[in-house]
Amino acid sequence: MSNPPNDLKYAKSHEWLKLASDGTALVGITEYAQNSLGDITFVQLPKVGAALKAGESFGVVESVKAASDLYAPVAGTVLAVNEMLAANPEKVNSAPYADGWMLKIQLADPAAADTLLSAADYGKLTG
């Protein structure tokens, strides 16, 4: 398994967060998570405008093996969802850190990202 990208923050529940300088962030699941799930067949995401609380479920990923809840790594408001995943859920498998992103959120508190794991720490968790 490849090393997790260094420019992301990670939740112990296997979601990643990519911070932007404007207080927004992209959210997705890690390569480790998608490998564990197997072939993704369906992704259920919240509506734009939904308020997320850190650690609470915001959606579901279904695969040939199982269904798994998705958890918000930080609190925030959903600005956009990756509409492409409705027709192409396999993008989560093929590009979990690129085309397989799930949400764009406005962080309630950008400093909350500092509570997440670094790539090195996440690698130790999954290694």
The first five atom37 places (N, CA, C, CB, O) and aatype in JSON, in Angstrom:
{
  "aatype": [12, 15, 2, 14, 14, 2, 3, 10, 11, 18, 0, 11, 15, 8, 6, 17, 10, 11, 10, 0, 15, 3, 7, 16, 0, 10, 19, 7, 9, 16, 6, 18, 0, 5, 2, 15, 10, 7, 3, 9, 16, 13, 19, 5, 10, 14, 11, 19, 7, 0, 0, 10, 11, 0, 7, 6, 15, 13, 7, 19, 19, 6, 15, 19, 11, 0, 0, 15, 3, 10, 18, 0, 14, 19, 0, 7, 16, 19, 10, 0, 19, 2, 6, 12, 10, 0, 0, 2, 14, 6, 11, 19, 2, 15, 0, 14, 18, 0, 3, 7, 17, 12, 10, 11, 9, 5, 10, 0, 3, 14, 0, 0, 0, 3, 16, 10, 10, 15, 0, 0, 3, 18, 7, 11, 10, 16, 7],
  "atom_mask": [
    [1, 1, 1, 1, 1],
    [1, 1, 1, 1, 1],
    [1, 1, 1, 1, 1],
    [1, 1, 1, 1, 1],
    [1, 1, 1, 1, 1],
    [1, 1, 1, 1, 1],
    [1, 1, 1, 1, 1],
    [1, 1, 1, 1, 1],
    [1, 1, 1, 1, 1],
    [1, 1, 1, 1, 1],
    [1, 1, 1, 1, 1],
    [1, 1, 1, 1, 1],
    [1, 1, 1, 1, 1],
    [1, 1, 1, 1, 1],
    [1, 1, 1, 1, 1],
    [1, 1, 1, 1, 1],
    [1, 1, 1, 1, 1],
    [1, 1, 1, 1, 1],
    [1, 1, 1, 1, 1],
    [1, 1, 1, 1, 1],
    [1, 1, 1, 1, 1],
    [1, 1, 1, 1, 1],
    [1, 1, 1, 0, 1],
    [1, 1, 1, 1, 1],
    [1, 1, 1, 1, 1],
    [1, 1, 1, 1, 1],
    [1, 1, 1, 1, 1],
    [1, 1, 1, 0, 1],
    [1, 1, 1, 1, 1],
    [1, 1, 1, 1, 1],
    [1, 1, 1, 1, 1],
    [1, 1, 1, 1, 1],
    [1, 1, 1, 1, 1],
    [1, 1, 1, 1, 1],
    [1, 1, 1, 1, 1],
    [1, 1, 1, 1, 1],
    [1, 1, 1, 1, 1],
    [1, 1, 1, 0, 1],
    [1, 1, 1, 1, 1],
    [1, 1, 1, 1, 1],
    [1, 1, 1, 1, 1],
    [1, 1, 1, 1, 1],
    [1, 1, 1, 1, 1],
    [1, 1, 1, 1, 1],
    [1, 1, 1, 1, 1],
    [1, 1, 1, 1, 1],
    [1, 1, 1, 1, 1],
    [1, 1, 1, 1, 1],
    [1, 1, 1, 0, 1],
    [1, 1, 1, 1, 1],
    [1, 1, 1, 1, 1],
    [1, 1, 1, 1, 1],
    [1, 1, 1, 1, 1],
    [1, 1, 1, 1, 1],
    [1, 1, 1, 0, 1],
    [1, 1, 1, 1, 1],
    [1, 1, 1, 1, 1],
    [1, 1, 1, 1, 1],
    [1, 1, 1, 0, 1],
    [1, 1, 1, 1, 1],
    [1, 1, 1, 1, 1],
    [1, 1, 1, 1, 1],
    [1, 1, 1, 1, 1],
    [1, 1, 1, 1, 1],
    [1, 1, 1, 1, 1],
    [1, 1, 1, 1, 1],
    [1, 1, 1, 1, 1],
    [1, 1, 1, 1, 1],
    [1, 1, 1, 1, 1],
    [1, 1, 1, 1, 1],
    [1, 1, 1, 1, 1],
    [1, 1, 1, 1, 1],
    [1, 1, 1, 1, 1],
    [1, 1, 1, 1, 1],
    [1, 1, 1, 1, 1],
    [1, 1, 1, 0, 1],
    [1, 1, 1, 1, 1],
    [1, 1, 1, 1, 1],
    [1, 1, 1, 1, 1],
    [1, 1, 1, 1, 1],
    [1, 1, 1, 1, 1],
    [1, 1, 1, 1, 1],
    [1, 1, 1, 1, 1],
    [1, 1, 1, 1, 1],
    [1, 1, 1, 1, 1],
    [1, 1, 1, 1, 1],
    [1, 1, 1, 1, 1],
    [1, 1, 1, 1, 1],
    [1, 1, 1, 1, 1],
    [1, 1, 1, 1, 1],
    [1, 1, 1, 1, 1],
    [1, 1, 1, 1, 1],
    [1, 1, 1, 1, 1],
    [1, 1, 1, 1, 1],
    [1, 1, 1, 1, 1],
    [1, 1, 1, 1, 1],
    [1, 1, 1, 1, 1],
    [1, 1, 1, 1, 1],
    [1, 1, 1, 1, 1],
    [1, 1, 1, 0, 1],
    [1, 1, 1, 1, 1],
    [1, 1, 1, 1, 1],
    [1, 1, 1, 1, 1],
    [1, 1, 1, 1, 1],
    [1, 1, 1, 1, 1],
    [1, 1, 1, 1, 1],
    [1, 1, 1, 1, 1],
    [1, 1, 1, 1, 1],
    [1, 1, 1, 1, 1],
    [1, 1, 1, 1, 1],
    [1, 1, 1, 1, 1],
    [1, 1, 1, 1, 1],
    [1, 1, 1, 1, 1],
    [1, 1, 1, 1, 1],
    [1, 1, 1, 1, 1],
    [1, 1, 1, 1, 1],
    [1, 1, 1, 1, 1],
    [1, 1, 1, 1, 1],
    [1, 1, 1, 1, 1],
    [1, 1, 1, 1, 1],
    [1, 1, 1, 1, 1],
    [1, 1, 1, 1, 1],
    [1, 1, 1, 0, 1],
    [1, 1, 1, 1, 1],
    [1, 1, 1, 1, 1],
    [1, 1, 1, 1, 1],
    [1, 1, 1, 0, 1]
  ],
  "atom_positions": [
    [[0.85, -1.18, 0.0], [0.0, 0.0, 0.0], [0.89, 1.23, 0.0], [-0.96, 0.01, 1.22], [1.91, 1.27, 0.68]],
    [[0.5, 2.23, -0.75], [1.3, 3.45, -0.84], [1.16, 4.27, 0.43], [0.9, 4.28, -2.05], [0.22, 4.1, 1.2]],
    [[2.1, 5.17, 0.63], [2.05, 6.06, 1.78], [0.97, 7.09, 1.59], [3.41, 6.74, 2.01], [0.76, 7.56, 0.47]],
    [[0.27, 7.47, 2.66], [-0.76, 8.52, 2.52], [-0.12, 9.86, 2.16], [-1.58, 8.65, 3.83], [0.98, 10.17, 2.64]],
    [[-0.79, 10.66, 1.32], [-0.22, 11.95, 0.93], [0.05, 12.84, 2.15], [-1.16, 12.67, -0.03], [-0.76, 12.91, 3.08]],
    [[1.2, 13.52, 2.12], [1.61, 14.37, 3.24], [0.82, 15.66, 3.36], [3.05, 14.7, 3.09], [0.82, 16.27, 4.43]],
    [[0.14, 16.09, 2.29], [-0.56, 17.38, 2.34], [-1.98, 17.26, 2.89], [-0.61, 17.98, 0.97], [-2.74, 18.23, 2.86]],
    [[-2.35, 16.07, 3.39], [-3.69, 15.85, 3.92], [-3.64, 15.6, 5.42], [-4.36, 14.67, 3.2], [-2.59, 15.27, 5.97]],
    [[-4.79, 15.76, 6.06], [-4.97, 15.38, 7.47], [-5.9, 14.19, 7.48], [-5.54, 16.58, 8.34], [-6.7, 14.01, 6.56]],
    [[-5.81, 13.36, 8.52], [-6.53, 12.09, 8.53], [-7.29, 11.87, 9.84], [-5.56, 10.94, 8.3], [-6.81, 12.22, 10.92]],
    [[-8.48, 11.29, 9.73], [-9.25, 10.88, 10.89], [-8.97, 9.4, 11.16], [-10.78, 11.13, 10.68], [-8.66, 8.65, 10.23]],
    [[-9.08, 8.99, 12.4], [-8.88, 7.58, 12.74], [-9.92, 6.69, 12.06], [-8.93, 7.38, 14.25], [-9.72, 5.49, 11.91]],
    [[-11.04, 7.31, 11.66], [-12.11, 6.57, 10.97], [-11.86, 6.45, 9.46], [-13.45, 7.24, 11.21], [-12.72, 5.99, 8.72]],
    [[-10.67, 6.88, 9.0], [-10.17, 6.69, 7.64], [-10.71, 7.68, 6.61], [-10.5, 5.31, 7.19], [-10.75, 7.38, 5.42]],
    [[-11.13, 8.85, 7.05], [-11.45, 9.95, 6.13], [-10.23, 10.87, 6.06], [-12.74, 10.73, 6.58], [-9.46, 10.98, 7.02]],
    [[-10.09, 11.53, 4.92], [-9.02, 12.53, 4.79], [-9.63, 13.91, 4.6], [-8.08, 12.19, 3.6], [-10.79, 14.06, 4.21]],
    [[-8.82, 14.93, 4.89], [-9.21, 16.33, 4.78], [-8.1, 17.08, 4.09], [-9.52, 16.95, 6.19], [-6.94, 17.02, 4.51]],
    [[-8.44, 17.78, 3.01], [-7.45, 18.6, 2.3], [-7.85, 20.06, 2.47], [-7.36, 18.22, 0.78], [-8.82, 20.53, 1.88]],
    [[-7.08, 20.76, 3.29], [-7.38, 22.16, 3.6], [-7.02, 23.09, 2.47], [-6.66, 22.58, 4.86], [-6.0, 22.9, 1.79]],
    [[-7.86, 24.09, 2.26], [-7.56, 25.18, 1.34], [-7.31, 26.43, 2.19], [-8.73, 25.41, 0.3], [-7.7, 26.47, 3.36]],
    [[-6.68, 27.43, 1.62], [-6.33, 28.63, 2.38], [-7.55, 29.48, 2.72], [-5.34, 29.47, 1.6], [-7.45, 30.39, 3.55]],
    [[-8.7, 29.22, 2.1], [-9.9, 30.03, 2.34], [-10.83, 29.45, 3.42], [-10.67, 30.19, 1.06], [-11.97, 29.89, 3.55]],
    [[-10.34, 28.47, 4.19], [-11.17, 27.88, 5.25], [-12.1, 26.79, 4.77], [0.0, 0.0, 0.0], [-12.97, 26.34, 5.52]],
    [[-11.93, 26.37, 3.52], [-12.71, 25.25, 3.01], [-11.8, 24.02, 2.95], [-13.31, 25.58, 1.61], [-10.58, 24.12, 3.1]],
    [[-12.41, 22.87, 2.72], [-11.62, 21.64, 2.61], [-12.39, 20.61, 1.8], [-11.28, 21.08, 4.01], [-13.62, 20.61, 1.76]],
    [[-11.63, 19.75, 1.15], [-12.21, 18.57, 0.51], [-12.12, 17.41, 1.5], [-11.49, 18.24, -0.83], [-11.19, 17.34, 2.3]],
    [[-13.09, 16.5, 1.42], [-13.15, 15.34, 2.29], [-13.35, 14.1, 1.41], [-14.28, 15.47, 3.36], [-14.11, 14.13, 0.44]],
    [[-12.68, 13.03, 1.77], [-12.86, 11.75, 1.09], [-12.45, 10.63, 2.01], [0.0, 0.0, 0.0], [-12.19, 10.86, 3.19]],
    [[-12.39, 9.41, 1.48], [-11.89, 8.3, 2.28], [-10.51, 7.9, 1.76], [-12.87, 7.09, 2.24], [-10.18, 8.14, 0.6]],
    [[-9.74, 7.3, 2.63], [-8.35, 6.98, 2.3], [-8.23, 5.76, 1.41], [-7.57, 6.77, 3.57], [-9.17, 4.98, 1.25]],
    [[-7.05, 5.61, 0.85], [-6.75, 4.43, 0.05], [-6.9, 3.17, 0.9], [-5.33, 4.52, -0.54], [-7.4, 2.15, 0.42]],
    [[-6.47, 3.24, 2.15], [-6.61, 2.11, 3.07], [-8.08, 1.71, 3.21], [-6.01, 2.46, 4.46], [-8.42, 0.53, 3.15]],
    [[-8.95, 2.71, 3.4], [-10.38, 2.43, 3.57], [-10.98, 1.81, 2.32], [-11.13, 3.72, 3.91], [-11.7, 0.81, 2.41]],
    [[-10.69, 2.37, 1.16], [-11.29, 1.82, -0.05], [-10.75, 0.43, -0.36], [-11.04, 2.76, -1.25], [-11.47, -0.42, -0.88]],
    [[-9.47, 0.18, -0.03], [-8.92, -1.17, -0.21], [-9.63, -2.16, 0.7], [-7.4, -1.19, 0.07], [-9.91, -3.29, 0.3]],
    [[-9.91, -1.75, 1.93], [-10.59, -2.62, 2.9], [-12.01, -2.94, 2.46], [-10.6, -1.97, 4.28], [-12.5, -4.05, 2.67]],
    [[-12.68, -1.96, 1.85], [-14.06, -2.14, 1.42], [-14.19, -2.99, 0.16], [-14.71, -0.79, 1.19], [-15.17, -3.71, -0.01]],
    [[-13.22, -2.9, -0.72], [-13.33, -3.59, -2.01], [-14.01, -2.68, -3.02], [0.0, 0.0, 0.0], [-14.01, -1.46, -2.85]],
    [[-14.57, -3.25, -4.06], [-15.16, -2.47, -5.15], [-16.37, -1.67, -4.66], [-15.56, -3.39, -6.31], [-17.38, -2.24, -4.23]],
    [[-16.26, -0.35, -4.74], [-17.34, 0.55, -4.3], [-18.44, 0.52, -5.35], [-16.81, 2.01, -4.09], [-18.19, 0.69, -6.55]],
    [[-19.69, 0.31, -4.88], [-20.82, 0.22, -5.81], [-21.83, 1.36, -5.62], [-21.53, -1.11, -5.62], [-22.68, 1.58, -6.49]],
    [[-21.75, 2.08, -4.5], [-22.72, 3.15, -4.23], [-22.15, 4.08, -3.17], [-24.09, 2.57, -3.76], [-21.51, 3.64, -2.21]],
    [[-22.39, 5.39, -3.35], [-21.98, 6.39, -2.37], [-23.18, 7.28, -2.07], [-20.76, 7.23, -2.88], [-23.75, 7.88, -2.99]],
    [[-23.56, 7.37, -0.81], [-24.65, 8.26, -0.37], [-24.02, 9.44, 0.36], [-25.68, 7.5, 0.54], [-23.32, 9.26, 1.36]],
    [[-24.28, 10.64, -0.14], [-23.7, 11.85, 0.43], [-24.8, 12.8, 0.89], [-22.79, 12.55, -0.59], [-25.94, 12.7, 0.44]],
    [[-24.47, 13.73, 1.79], [-25.48, 14.68, 2.27], [-25.81, 15.73, 1.22], [-24.99, 15.37, 3.55], [-25.15, 15.82, 0.19]],
    [[-26.83, 16.5, 1.5], [-27.21, 17.6, 0.61], [-26.33, 18.81, 0.86], [-28.7, 17.97, 0.8], [-25.83, 19.02, 1.97]],
    [[-26.13, 19.62, -0.18], [-25.42, 20.88, -0.03], [-26.17, 21.71, 1.01], [-25.31, 21.65, -1.4], [-27.4, 21.8, 0.99]],
    [[-25.43, 22.31, 1.91], [-26.02, 23.11, 2.97], [-26.14, 22.36, 4.28], [0.0, 0.0, 0.0], [-26.41, 22.97, 5.32]],
    [[-25.94, 21.05, 4.26], [-26.04, 20.26, 5.49], [-24.94, 20.67, 6.47], [-25.94, 18.75, 5.19], [-23.81, 20.95, 6.07]],
    [[-25.29, 20.71, 7.74], [-24.32, 21.0, 8.8], [-23.76, 19.69, 9.32], [-24.98, 21.82, 9.96], [-24.51, 18.78, 9.68]],
    [[-22.44, 19.59, 9.35], [-21.78, 18.38, 9.82], [-21.17, 18.63, 11.19], [-20.7, 17.91, 8.82], [-20.62, 19.7, 11.45]],
    [[-21.26, 17.63, 12.06], [-20.59, 17.68, 13.35], [-19.43, 16.7, 13.31], [-21.58, 17.34, 14.52], [-19.57, 15.59, 12.78]],
    [[-18.31, 17.09, 13.86], [-17.13, 16.23, 13.86], [-17.45, 14.89, 14.49], [-15.97, 16.91, 14.61], [-18.04, 14.83, 15.57]],
    [[-17.07, 13.82, 13.81], [-17.26, 12.48, 14.33], [-18.61, 11.86, 14.04], [0.0, 0.0, 0.0], [-18.82, 10.68, 14.32]],
    [[-19.54, 12.64, 13.49], [-20.87, 12.11, 13.18], [-20.94, 11.65, 11.73], [-21.95, 13.16, 13.46], [-20.24, 12.17, 10.86]],
    [[-21.8, 10.68, 11.47], [-21.95, 10.12, 10.13], [-22.53, 11.16, 9.17], [-22.85, 8.87, 10.17], [-23.48, 11.88, 9.51]],
    [[-21.96, 11.24, 7.98], [-22.51, 12.14, 6.95], [-22.97, 11.38, 5.71], [-21.48, 13.18, 6.56], [-23.54, 11.99, 4.8]],
    [[-22.73, 10.09, 5.65], [-23.13, 9.34, 4.48], [-22.73, 7.88, 4.61], [0.0, 0.0, 0.0], [-22.31, 7.42, 5.67]],
    [[-22.88, 7.16, 3.5], [-22.59, 5.73, 3.47], [-21.88, 5.39, 2.17], [-23.9, 4.9, 3.62], [-22.17, 5.95, 1.12]],
    [[-20.96, 4.45, 2.28], [-20.31, 3.86, 1.11], [-20.68, 2.38, 1.11], [-18.74, 4.07, 1.14], [-20.53, 1.7, 2.12]],
    [[-21.17, 1.9, -0.03], [-21.48, 0.48, -0.15], [-20.51, -0.15, -1.14], [-22.96, 0.26, -0.61], [-20.15, 0.44, -2.16]],
    [[-20.1, -1.35, -0.81], [-19.18, -2.09, -1.69], [-19.69, -3.51, -1.85], [-17.73, -2.08, -1.12], [-20.72, -3.88, -1.29]],
    [[-18.96, -4.29, -2.63], [-19.33, -5.68, -2.81], [-19.19, -6.46, -1.51], [-18.48, -6.31, -3.91], [-19.79, -7.52, -1.36]],
    [[-18.41, -5.94, -0.56], [-18.18, -6.62, 0.71], [-19.11, -6.15, 1.82], [-16.76, -6.42, 1.14], [-19.59, -6.97, 2.61]],
    [[-19.37, -4.83, 1.9], [-20.07, -4.29, 3.06], [-20.54, -2.88, 2.8], [-19.17, -4.32, 4.3], [-20.2, -2.26, 1.79]],
    [[-21.34, -2.38, 3.74], [-21.7, -0.96, 3.76], [-20.98, -0.35, 4.96], [-23.27, -0.75, 3.85], [-20.86, -0.98, 6.01]],
    [[-20.52, 0.87, 4.79], [-19.77, 1.52, 5.86], [-20.19, 2.98, 5.96], [-18.25, 1.4, 5.63], [-20.31, 3.67, 4.95]],
    [[-20.4, 3.44, 7.19], [-20.71, 4.86, 7.4], [-19.48, 5.71, 7.13], [-21.21, 5.1, 8.84], [-18.35, 5.26, 7.29]],
    [[-19.73, 6.93, 6.71], [-18.7, 7.94, 6.52], [-18.83, 8.94, 7.67], [-18.84, 8.66, 5.12], [-19.94, 9.31, 8.04]],
    [[-17.71, 9.36, 8.24], [-17.73, 10.25, 9.4], [-17.02, 11.56, 9.08], [-17.08, 9.57, 10.61], [-15.97, 11.58, 8.46]],
    [[-17.62, 12.64, 9.53], [-17.04, 13.97, 9.32], [-15.77, 14.11, 10.16], [-18.07, 15.08, 9.67], [-15.81, 13.94, 11.37]],
    [[-14.64, 14.42, 9.52], [-13.41, 14.58, 10.29], [-13.42, 15.86, 11.15], [-12.21, 14.6, 9.36], [-12.76, 15.92, 12.18]],
    [[-14.18, 16.86, 10.71], [-14.32, 18.13, 11.43], [-15.75, 18.64, 11.22], [-13.27, 19.19, 10.95], [-16.47, 18.15, 10.35]],
    [[-16.14, 19.62, 12.02], [-17.45, 20.25, 11.85], [-17.4, 21.24, 10.69], [-17.9, 20.95, 13.15], [-16.37, 21.87, 10.44]],
    [[-18.52, 21.38, 10.01], [-18.58, 22.34, 8.92], [-19.89, 22.24, 8.16], [0.0, 0.0, 0.0], [-20.77, 21.46, 8.51]],
    [[-19.98, 23.05, 7.12], [-21.17, 23.09, 6.27], [-20.8, 22.6, 4.88], [-21.76, 24.53, 6.2], [-19.78, 23.0, 4.32]],
    [[-21.63, 21.73, 4.32], [-21.37, 21.16, 3.0], [-21.59, 22.24, 1.93], [-22.28, 19.93, 2.73], [-22.69, 22.78, 1.81]],
    [[-20.55, 22.54, 1.18], [-20.62, 23.51, 0.08], [-20.89, 22.84, -1.26], [-19.33, 24.32, 0.0], [-21.53, 23.41, -2.15]],
    [[-20.4, 21.6, -1.41], [-20.56, 20.86, -2.66], [-20.37, 19.37, -2.37], [-19.54, 21.35, -3.75], [-19.69, 18.99, -1.42]],
    [[-20.98, 18.55, -3.21], [-20.74, 17.11, -3.18], [-20.25, 16.7, -4.56], [-22.04, 16.31, -2.77], [-20.54, 17.36, -5.56]],
    [[-19.5, 15.63, -4.6], [-18.97, 15.15, -5.86], [-20.07, 14.39, -6.6], [-17.72, 14.24, -5.64], [-20.26, 13.19, -6.39]],
    [[-20.8, 15.09, -7.44], [-21.93, 14.53, -8.18], [-21.52, 13.37, -9.08], [-22.6, 15.61, -9.03], [-22.33, 12.49, -9.38]],
    [[-20.26, 13.34, -9.52], [-19.77, 12.29, -10.4], [-19.87, 10.91, -9.74], [-18.32, 12.57, -10.81], [-19.97, 9.89, -10.43]],
    [[-19.83, 10.87, -8.4], [-19.84, 9.58, -7.71], [-21.18, 8.86, -7.82], [-19.49, 9.78, -6.27], [-21.23, 7.64, -7.66]],
    [[-22.26, 9.59, -8.08], [-23.57, 8.95, -8.23], [-23.54, 7.96, -9.4], [-24.67, 10.0, -8.46], [-24.06, 6.85, -9.28]],
    [[-22.94, 8.35, -10.5], [-22.87, 7.49, -11.68], [-21.58, 6.67, -11.74], [-23.0, 8.33, -12.93], [-21.52, 5.64, -12.42]],
    [[-20.55, 7.14, -11.03], [-19.23, 6.49, -11.1], [-18.63, 6.28, -9.7], [-18.27, 7.32, -11.95], [-17.58, 6.85, -9.4]],
    [[-19.28, 5.49, -8.85], [-18.77, 5.31, -7.49], [-17.38, 4.67, -7.45], [-19.72, 4.47, -6.69], [-16.66, 4.79, -6.46]],
    [[-17.01, 3.99, -8.53], [-15.7, 3.34, -8.58], [-14.54, 4.34, -8.57], [-15.6, 2.48, -9.83], [-13.39, 3.95, -8.37]],
    [[-14.83, 5.63, -8.78], [-13.79, 6.65, -8.7], [-13.16, 6.68, -7.31], [-14.36, 8.04, -9.04], [-12.0, 7.05, -7.15]],
    [[-13.94, 6.27, -6.29], [-13.41, 6.21, -4.93], [-12.3, 5.16, -4.87], [-14.53, 5.88, -3.9], [-11.32, 5.33, -4.13]],
    [[-12.43, 4.07, -5.63], [-11.39, 3.04, -5.68], [-10.2, 3.48, -6.52], [-11.96, 1.76, -6.24], [-9.05, 3.31, -6.11]],
    [[-10.46, 4.05, -7.68], [-9.37, 4.33, -8.62], [-8.6, 5.6, -8.27], [-9.92, 4.45, -10.01], [-7.42, 5.72, -8.62]],
    [[-9.23, 6.56, -7.61], [-8.56, 7.82, -7.3], [-9.08, 8.4, -5.98], [-8.75, 8.84, -8.45], [-9.71, 9.46, -5.98]],
    [[-8.84, 7.71, -4.85], [-9.43, 8.17, -3.59], [-9.0, 9.57, -3.16], [-9.08, 7.2, -2.51], [-9.72, 10.25, -2.43]],
    [[-7.81, 10.02, -3.6], [-7.33, 11.34, -3.21], [-7.5, 12.39, -4.3], [-5.87, 11.25, -2.83], [-7.07, 13.53, -4.14]],
    [[-8.13, 12.02, -5.41], [-8.31, 12.96, -6.53], [-9.78, 12.98, -6.93], [-7.4, 12.57, -7.75], [-10.6, 13.6, -6.24]],
    [[-10.13, 12.32, -8.04], [-11.52, 12.33, -8.54], [-12.51, 11.68, -7.58], [-11.58, 11.62, -9.87], [-13.71, 11.88, -7.7]],
    [[-12.01, 10.9, -6.62], [-12.88, 10.22, -5.67], [-13.22, 11.02, -4.42], [0.0, 0.0, 0.0], [-13.78, 10.47, -3.47]],
    [[-12.91, 12.32, -4.41], [-13.3, 13.17, -3.27], [-14.81, 13.13, -3.11], [-12.8, 14.64, -3.46], [-15.53, 12.85, -4.07]],
    [[-15.29, 13.43, -1.91], [-16.72, 13.31, -1.65], [-17.41, 14.65, -1.37], [-16.95, 12.4, -0.5], [-18.47, 14.93, -1.94]],
    [[-16.82, 15.45, -0.51], [-17.44, 16.71, -0.09], [-16.47, 17.86, -0.16], [-17.99, 16.58, 1.31], [-15.26, 17.69, -0.01]],
    [[-17.02, 19.04, -0.37], [-16.28, 20.28, -0.11], [-17.04, 20.96, 1.03], [-16.17, 21.21, -1.41], [-18.25, 21.18, 0.93]],
    [[-16.33, 21.28, 2.1], [-16.98, 21.88, 3.26], [-16.35, 23.21, 3.64], [-16.93, 20.93, 4.43], [-15.18, 23.47, 3.36]],
    [[-17.16, 24.04, 4.29], [-16.67, 25.25, 4.95], [-16.46, 24.85, 6.4], [-17.69, 26.47, 4.8], [-17.42, 24.5, 7.09]],
    [[-15.23, 24.9, 6.87], [-14.95, 24.49, 8.24], [-15.55, 25.46, 9.24], [-13.45, 24.37, 8.45], [-15.45, 26.68, 9.07]],
    [[-16.18, 24.92, 10.28], [-16.71, 25.75, 11.36], [-15.56, 26.39, 12.12], [-17.6, 24.91, 12.32], [-15.66, 27.54, 12.57]],
    [[-14.45, 25.66, 12.27], [-13.26, 26.15, 12.96], [-12.04, 25.55, 12.27], [-13.29, 25.78, 14.48], [-11.7, 24.39, 12.51]],
    [[-11.36, 26.33, 11.41], [-10.2, 25.77, 10.7], [-9.13, 25.17, 11.61], [-9.57, 26.83, 9.85], [-8.4, 24.26, 11.2]],
    [[-9.03, 25.66, 12.84], [-8.04, 25.11, 13.77], [-8.36, 23.67, 14.16], [-7.97, 25.97, 15.03], [-7.48, 22.95, 14.63]],
    [[-9.59, 23.24, 13.96], [-9.98, 21.87, 14.3], [-9.2, 20.85, 13.46], [-11.48, 21.67, 14.08], [-9.01, 19.71, 13.89]],
    [[-8.74, 21.26, 12.31], [-7.96, 20.35, 11.46], [-6.67, 19.93, 12.16], [-7.63, 21.0, 10.12], [-6.11, 18.87, 11.87]],
    [[-6.19, 20.76, 13.09], [-4.96, 20.43, 13.81], [-5.13, 19.24, 14.74], [-4.5, 21.62, 14.6], [-4.14, 18.68, 15.21]],
    [[-6.38, 18.84, 15.02], [-6.62, 17.69, 15.89], [-6.54, 16.37, 15.13], [-7.99, 17.82, 16.55], [-6.54, 15.3, 15.73]],
    [[-6.48, 16.45, 13.8], [-6.44, 15.24, 12.97], [-5.0, 14.71, 12.87], [-7.01, 15.52, 11.57], [-4.05, 15.4, 13.24]],
    [[-4.88, 13.51, 12.37], [-3.58, 12.86, 12.24], [-2.79, 13.37, 11.04], [-3.76, 11.36, 12.13], [-3.36, 13.72, 10.01]],
    [[-1.48, 13.41, 11.2], [-0.59, 13.69, 10.07], [-0.5, 12.42, 9.22], [0.84, 14.15, 10.55], [-0.95, 11.35, 9.64]],
    [[0.08, 12.55, 8.03], [0.26, 11.38, 7.18], [1.12, 10.32, 7.87], [0.9, 11.79, 5.84], [0.84, 9.13, 7.77]],
    [[2.16, 10.75, 8.56], [3.04, 9.8, 9.25], [2.29, 9.06, 10.34], [4.26, 10.54, 9.85], [2.42, 7.84, 10.48]],
    [[1.49, 9.8, 11.13], [0.74, 9.16, 12.21], [-0.35, 8.24, 11.66], [0.11, 10.22, 13.11], [-0.6, 7.17, 12.21]],
    [[-0.99, 8.65, 10.56], [-2.0, 7.8, 9.95], [-1.35, 6.52, 9.4], [-2.75, 8.55, 8.83], [-1.9, 5.43, 9.51]],
    [[-0.17, 6.68, 8.81], [0.55, 5.52, 8.32], [0.89, 4.51, 9.42], [0.0, 0.0, 0.0], [0.86, 3.3, 9.2]],
    [[1.21, 5.03, 10.62], [1.48, 4.15, 11.76], [0.18, 3.42, 12.18], [2.06, 4.96, 12.96], [0.22, 2.25, 12.54]],
    [[-0.95, 4.12, 12.13], [-2.23, 3.54, 12.5], [-2.61, 2.4, 11.56], [-3.32, 4.62, 12.48], [-3.14, 1.38, 12.01]],
    [[-2.34, 2.56, 10.28], [-2.78, 1.58, 9.29], [-1.68, 0.58, 8.91], [-3.25, 2.3, 8.05], [-1.95, -0.43, 8.26]],
    [[-0.45, 0.87, 9.33], [0.68, 0.05, 8.96], [0.69, -1.27, 9.64], [0.0, 0.0, 0.0], [1.59, -2.08, 9.42]]
  ]
}
